[in-house]
Amino acid sequence: QVQLQESGPGLVKPSGSLSLTCAVSGASISSTNWWSWVRQPPGKGLEWIGEIFHSGSINYNPSLKSRVTISLDKSKNQFSLKLRSVTAADTAVYYCARVLVGVVGSPFDYWGQGALVTVSS
Amino acid sequence: QSVLTQPPSASGTPGQRVTISCSGSSSNIGSNTVNWYQQLPGTAPKLLIYSNNHRPSGVPDRFSGSKSGTSASLAISGLQSEDEADYYCAAWDDSLNGRVFGGGTKLTVL
């Protein structure tokens, strides 16, 4: 069974950087899959942040691209998100998810439980 | 403002059939398939329908999806109280070169 678990600070100061890690078990991040980050502000809908392929290819949401970095750590079987210059608008539950490759539409088939990150001084 | 448009709310009584619409454009739904996710209160989203009309293992056949042109729909038949959740459509957008979601529809079982 594939499991994903987000971890990282729950509170970040404005203008600082948000860093989260997603630990993957039951699957190898070196396998043929994309690994993605999605966020959800309190009481609002889902927003795709970006995703990374096992080869290192990356796609970012154009609206966040200038502030986001997604990376892989194959030795630890995890991937990470860094969001710079955060404001209160970046307060959200951040989810990591696996993209199912080989299926038309490439859906997210496994999700982490989510990590609430609050941007506040 | 979400790229894909969903009604903010829907409702039905137990046993009824409910449909939720998702409207997009030629760069997303019009040229790519649609996935649907169910998010129960306080939990992570769960894949409900992929590739327009396919159900993952374990999803009841009460849930079905369809797509026509630049719109898609999720239908839930035999509505049950446990279906009360938020539902999101999603697709790849060729113009944005990224994934887009609908704003979500909150389904209430009366």
Interface residues (C-beta under 8 A of the other chain):
Chain A: S36 V38 G45 L46 E47 W48 G50 E51 N59 Y60 N61 P62 Y95 L100 V103 V104 G105 S106 P107 F108 D109 W111 G112 Q113 G114
Chain B: S2 N32 T33 V34 N35 Y37 T43 A44 P45 K46 L47 Y50 S51 N52 P56 Y88 A90 A91 W92 L96 N97 G98 R99 V100 F101 G102 G103 G104
